[in-house]
């Protein structure tokens, strides 16, 4: 029964990781920072079925989180953007929403959950599954991971003094997310510049490597030295201009080869 869920998790994690890469290759800020996935263990499924009184024959219809995807964002503002991206996709349908951002749990837990339908292809044909998608910030995820470990240890009977500490920590996490949001634009600009520079460097080095096959070695060494000089200055505008000029040189050699 769990095999299609394993496939669904692998597919969605791969698709979302590729989406992150697309943003970065285009020099754009990705609202998704990390993606993780899991299928509940058999023990967890049986424990929840017993606790919720779900008959075994109804597991796939009544248990919405047999498979789960966790999407981590840098900023709280990114969460709604990610939710919009998922709603607009043609390979999934949103069944329901659980908003623990505006309505945090009594424990302090904050996150944004979507229950989606996702179809995988199996040897028996297409199979439509329910999956849970959790969207949260890095800070929220840190808190939730700790709280989950304590729930596991104390079997949901966490001592009151620990609950109070967790609640205080949840408030601190909320303040941290607000502080990070206040400098969001500066952080995004810095990260975009870094990704853009990394992308330009890869393309420049590929061009130089290809020129070694067709151009005079002495000329290429001059080009290479000029690249090192510009790279050391950490000036994105100069690097961009150098990339354009090198593209023109490479295009000239390609034209000669034709």
N, C-alpha and C positions, 0 to 999 in steps of 0.2 A: 504493500500500500504506500510506503514512504518513498519508493523510487522516483515517481513523478515529481514529488516535492523537492527531492535532491536536485533533479534536473532543473526545476523552476528556479531554485536559488542560484545555481551555477549560471544559468542564462541571464538572470536579472543583474547579478553582480557584475558579470562581464559587460553587459550593455551599459550599465551606469558608469563603470570604470572607463569605458571607451568614451562616454559623454564627457567625463572630466578631461580626458586627453584631447578631445576635440576643442574644448574651450581653450585649453592652454596652448595648443598648436596655433590657434588663431590670435593668440596674445590677449585673450579675454579672461576675465575673472570667473572662476567656476564657483557657483553657489554650493556645490557638493565638494566636500573636502575628503571624505573617506566613505567607503561602502563595505558593509559586512553582511554576511548571511548565515543562517543556520536552520536546520530542521530539528524540531524537538526530539529529544531522546525518547525511547519507548517508555522508560520509567516516568519521565515528565508527563507524557501523554496519558498514561494510566492513572497517575496521581491526580491530574486535573480532571480526568473523566470521572473518577471516584468522588472528588470534591464537588464537582458541578452536577453530579448525577446524570452524566451523559451516557446513554447506552452505546455499546461498542459499534453497533450497526449505524449509529448516527454521528460518529466521530467526524467524518468529513463535512457534514452539513452544519453541525453545531459548534465545532471547534475551529475558530477562524485563524488561529495562529500556529497551526502545525508547522508551517514554514514562515520564516520571518526575514525581513531585510531591514537593516539599520543604516540610515543615512546620517552622517555626521557633517554639520556645517560649522563654519567659523563664527558666524554672527546670527543672532536671533532673527534679524530681518531676512536672512537667506531661507528660513524655514518655509515661509509662505511661497517664496519663489520656487522652491523645490516642489512643493505641493502642486503649484500651478503646472509645472513641467510634467509631473506624473498624470495630472488630470487630462492633459492635452495629448498624451500618447495614445496611439492606436492599438498598441499591443496589450493594453490593460484597461480595466473598467473599475472605477471607484464605487464600492458598495456602500461604505459608511465612513464617518469621521469621528474620532475621539480627540477632542481638543483639551489637552492637559496643560496648555500654556495659559489660556485665559481662566481655566478652571483647574488649578493644580490639585492633586490629591492631598488628603489631610497630612500625609507623611512629608509633603514638600515636593513630591515627584512632579517634574514638568517635562512634557514631550508632546509631539503631535503625531497621532496615529491615523493611518488610513488602512481600511480593509479593502483589498482589491481582488478582482477576479483576473486570473492569468491562465492562458491556455498553453499547454505543452503538447508536442507530438510524441506519441508512444507507438510501440509495435501494434497496439490495439486501436490506434487512431488518436484523434485529439482528446485531451482530457482537461476540463476546466477546473481550476483549483482556486481555493481561497487562500490568501496570504496576508500577513500583517506587515505594514511598512511603518517603521518608527523614524521620525525625523527630529533631531535634537542638535544642540550645539555641543562643542567639545566639553565645555564646562558642565552642561547638563548630563552628558554621558558619563563623566567622571563620577558625579554624585550618584547617578542611577546604578553604576557598576558596584560601588561600595554598598549601597542600600540592598541590592540584590544578593550580595554575598552575605550580608547580615541576616536577611530574610531566610536564606538557605541554612545558616548556622542555627538560628533560633526558631526555625519552623514557624515563621510569622508571629512569634511571641517575643518581639524585641523588648528588652527592658526599657522602662519609662525614661531612665536617665539617658540611655542611648538614643531614644526617639527624640528627646529634646535637643541633643547635640546634632542629630541629623537635620532637624527642623532649622536650627541656627545655621548649619552649613548650607542648607537649601537657600536661605535668605542671602547668604554671602555669595552663592553662585549667581543668584539673580542680579545682585549688585555688580558682580564681575562682568556679566554679559552686557549690562547697561553701559559700564565704563568702556568696554571694548567697542560697543556700537558708536560711542561718541568720537572715536578716532578711526572708524571704519573706512572712510574714504581715503585717508592717508595710508592705511595698511594695504588697501586694495591697489592703490597706485604703485606702491613699492613692490608688491608681489607681481603685478602685471609687468612692470619694468624688468624684474628679475627673470620672469618666464620668457619675455620677448628677447632679452639678451641671450638667454640659453639657446633659444630657437635659432637666432641669427648666427651664433657661434657654430652650431652644428652645420648649418647650410654653408657658411663660409669655408669651414674646414673640408666639407665634402667637395666644394668647388675647387679648392686648392689641390686636393688629392687627385681629382679628375684632370686638372691641368698638367700634372706631372706626366700624364700619358701622351700629351700632344704638344706641349709648349717647351721652350728653351728652359733648361734647369736654372740657369743664372737669373732669368727673369722671374721665375716662380719664387726663388729664394728672396728676391727683392719684395715681391708681393707678400710673402710670408712674414718678413721682417716688419713690413708696414702694418700688417694685421696685429702682430704682437705689440707694436708701439701704441696703436689705437686701443687695443683691448686693455692695456695697462692703465689707460686714462679713465676707464670706466665711464665713457661718454656714449650714451645710447644713440644720440643723433649722429655722431661721427661714425659709429659702428654701422648704422643703417645706411649712411651714404656710401661707406666702403663696400657694403654688401651689394648695393645697386651697381656700383662701378665694376665690381668683380663679376657680377652677373653679365654685364655688357661684354667684358673681356671673354668670358667663357662662351657666350653666344657667338662672338666673332670666330672663335676657334671651331665651334660646331658648324658654322656656315662654311668655313674653309674645308672642313672634312666632307661636307655634302658636295 
